[in-house]
């Protein structure tokens, strides 16, 4: 009888640990796609609204693996250094695209700098600084036992074994 109870408790705990592990992996790996400027897209901002794209980007929470989509007509987008961003210098971009529908994956934490490559557009406010948040990294060798849920399940297993020993 005690052995059957122990087996049932052990199976239940293993199932709970498996479900919790799956939920952790799903939440850690989900990425998002953002359209730059929302419905406005990537275009020269209205006069006197030169911080439009920086306001848009600062209202978002970007993480590694997210993608941003630039939608535009008769324009281009460039990823540049912070120095080239400040000077609206389009001569040495890390990325150049004029497809009208540019996807860019955020591969590291920190800052990204984007400008329009069309003459005069950057100077009129068509540029953006985007910040990607630093993500917590869990060492894979300790991952299953580092989450509070796993610690609680292990405590439950221990208590169940103690109760079974008393029976």
N, C-alpha and C positions, 0 to 999 in steps of 0.2 A: 504493500500500500504506500509506504513512504517513498519507495523507489519510483512508483508511478507518478506521485505528486511532484517529486524532484524533476522527473523527465518533462512533465507538462510545464512546470515553472521555467525550466531551462529553455525549452522550445519557445515559450512566450517571450522571454527576455531576448533571445536571439532574433526573433521576428521584429520586436520593437527596435532593437539596435539597427537592424537592416533598414527599416523604414526611416528612422531618424537620419541614418547615414545618407540615404537617397535624397531626403529633403535638403540636407546641408549641401550636397553636390549641386542640386538644381539651383538653389538660391545663389551659390557662389559663382555659377557659370553663366547666368543669364546676362545677355547684353542687349542694348537698346539701339535704335536708330533714331536720329534727330534730324529734322529738316532745318537747316540754317535759316534763321529769320522767320520761321513758321510759314504762314501763308504769303508773306511778303517775298520770300525767296532771297536770292543773292542779287541785289541791285543797288544802284546809288541811292542812299537814303535821302529823304526829303531835306530841303535846305534847313540848316541849323540843327540837324539831328545827327551829328557826326559820331555820336556814341551809341547809335541804335544797335549795332551788332555786338558791341561789348556788353551792353545792358542785357541783350538776349542771352549771350553766353554765360554771364554771371548769374543768371536766374536758373541755370541748369546745373545738374550734378552729373558730370561725365566720369566714367570709369574706364579702365583698360578693357579693350575689346569692343567698346561702343563704336558705332559708325555715325558719321555726319554726312548729310547729303546737301550739296549745293545745287539749287535749281536756278537757272538763269538763261537769258537770251542775249546773243551778240555781246558776250563778255567772256571772262575767264576767271579762274581762281588759282592762286599760288600759295604754297606754304613756304615761308621764308624765316630767316633768323630774326631775333628781336631787334638787332641793329637795322636790318633792312626794313622791318616793319615800321620803325620810328621814322625812317627817311623815305618811306614809300618806294624803296628801291626794288625794281623787278628784274634786275639783270642776272641774279644767281639764285633762282628758286630751288628748293628741295623737291617741289612738285609743281608741275604746270598742267592745267587742263582747261580746255575750251569746248568740251563736249556738250555743255548745257545741262548735264546731269552727272555731277561728279560725286563719287562716294569716296570717303576717306576714313580709314580705320585708325582709331586711337590706340597705339601700340605701347605706350609707356606713360607713366605719370609725369606731371609737370605741365609746362606751358607749350602751346602751339600758337603760331602766328600766321594769319592768313591775310592776303591782300588781293584786290582785283588787279589783273594785269592790263586792263584797258586804260589808255592814256587819261590821266586826270581823275579817275574814279577813286583811287586810294586817298588822294588828297581831299576829296569831297566826302570821305567817311566810309567808303566801302572797304573796310578792313576790320579784323576781329582778333582778339586775344582769347584763347580758350584754355581753361585749366582742367586737367584730368587729376582726379583725386588719387591719393596713395591708397592702395588696398592692403589689408592685413594678409600676411602669408602664413599659412599653417604648415609646419614641417610635415612632410608626408609620412615619416617614420613614426610620428606621434599623433597624427591626425585623428584616428578613431577615438582616442582617449582624452583629447583636449577639449571636447565640447561638454558643457555642463550636463546635457541630457545623458551622455554616456556615463558620466560619473554617477548620476542618479540611478541609472539602470544597474550599474555595478553594485551600488549600495543595496538596491532592491534584491539583487541576486544573493548577496551576502546574507541579508536578513532572512530570505527564504530558506537558505541552507541551514541557518541557525534554528529556524522554526522546525524544519524537517528533522533535525538532530534531536529535538525535544520530543518528537512524536514516537 
